[in-house]
């Protein structure tokens, strides 16, 4: 079903897509969709959470290593931007996370991405403790601001896939500079 919805989102805005459209694209009966979710926002949230879990697993694996926090954070940021640039369901995830029609489903849809913030925050705290990053008064705020920068980069890459490497490089440089990292990433 996720592939069908993704295909529909590349052609039509979220608001124009019906559960009947999703079912038809997936090759199932419309009533079968209700076995997965009660309505379109709930379906999008469930499908998005499943897809975002893939990104979460990748970023947590990177953040779980004991390497220098600068290169470690750079690899995590690159993985995030690359995933949005290459992910099969990137339109679905962007729609669910940032689409105004899905506010009630956003928390469910974004749960794996919220957990990514915790993994990134742990790397930053370790970087501060080891002297790789400058002292930061409000790490949670810093991670939130980094998330907005990563969101902007993700949107840019989805709209302009050919800019993936440049956008990823600029995001990493921007964030590492903001953290006061002086080493090579």
N, C-alpha and C positions, 0 to 999 in steps of 0.2 A: 504494500500500500504506500509506503514511503516513496518509492520510485515513481509511482503514479502521481502522487501529490506534488513531488518535486517537478515533474514534467509539466504539470498544470501551472505551477507557480512561475515557470519560465515564460509562459505564454499569457497568463491572466493575473490580475491582482487578486489577492486573497479574498476580498469581499465578493468577487464575482464567481468564485468557485463554490459549488454546492457539494453536499455529501453524495448526491447522485453522480456528480461529475467524478468524484474521487473513486467511487465504487466502479463506475464504468471504465475508468482508466486502469484500475487494478484488476479488472476482469472478474469482479464479484458482484453479487446481488447487493442492492442498496441496504437492505435490512441486515446484511452480514456486517456492515460497518458498525452497527450498533452493538455488536458483540465486543468491539474494541473500545468504544467510547460513546458517551451519551449525546455529544454534539461536536461540531467542527472544531471549536477551540480545544476541547478535551482531546480530540483525536490528534490535532497538530501538536499539542503539548506532549502527549505520550510518544508519538513518533520522534519528536525532537529530543526528548530526554534519552531515548534509546540511541540516537545518533550521536548526541553530545557525550555520551558515556565513552565512546571510542576515543574522542579527543581527550577526555579526562584521564583515561588510562595511560595514554601516551605522555601527557604532561607530568602526571604523577611519577611515572617511571623516570623521567628526566630529573625531576626535582628530588627524587629519592636517592640520588647518587651523592657522593661526598666530594665531588670535584670543587674547584674554585667557584664561588658563587657568581662571579661575573660571566664566565663562559656558560655556566649552568643556566643562568637566567636567559642569556642570549639564545641558547638552544631551545629553551621552553618557548620563548617568544616566537622564534622562527617556526617551531612546530605549530603553534597556534595560527599564525598567518598562513603558513603553507596549507594547513588543514582547510581553512576557509577558502583558499585558492583552488584546492584540488578536491575537496570533499564532494561526494556525489550528491549530498543533500544540503548543500550550503544555503540555497534559497529557502528551503524549509526552515532551517535553523534561524536564519536572519529574520524571516517573517515571524516566527514564533517568539523570538527574543525581543524584537524591536518594533513589531507591527502594532499599531494602536488598537486594532480590533481584538487583540488577544491579551489584554491586561489581566483578566482573571486566570488565564492559563500560564502566565509568564513564570510564576514561581516554580511550578512543576517542570516546565520546559527547561528552565535555566538551572535546575538543581545541580547537575554535573558541572556546569560552568562556575557556579558559586563555590563548589569544592575546589576547583582549579585555583581560585583566588587564595584559598587557604594554603595550598601547596606552594604557590608563589610567595605568599607572605612568609612562610617558613624559610625559604631561601634568602629572602631579604633580611630577616632577623639574624640568620646565621652570618650573612655578609656584613652586617653591622657589628656583630659580636667579634668577628675575625678581623675587622678593620678594612675589609674590601669595599664597603660602602660607608658613606658619611652617616653620622648620627641623624636619626629621623624622629621627630617628636610624635607624630601620629602615623604609624605604619599602615593602619587600616585605611586612612585617607589616601596615603600614597598608593596603595594597591588599587583603590577605587579609581584614582586618576590614571594609573597605568592601564587599568581595564578600559577606560574611555579612549585612551590612545590606541590600544589594541583593537577596540571596536571600530574606530575610524579607519585603521589600517585594513581590517577585515572587509569593511564596506568598499573601500577603495579597490581591493584586490578582486572582490566579487564583480565589481563593475568593469575593472580593467585587469583581467587575468595576466596580461603580458607584463604587468608591473610587479609581479610577485616578488622577485628577488630584490629589486630596488626598494620596494615598500618595506619588506622585511628588514633589510639592512638599515633603512632610515629609522624604523621603529626601535630596533635594538640600540642604535647609536643614541637616539633621543632618550630612551629610558635609562640606559647605563650612564649617560652623562648626568641626568637628573639625580641619579643615586650617588654620584661622585666617584664612580668607578674609574680608575686610571689605567688598569691593565689592558691587555689585548683580549678581546672577546671573539 
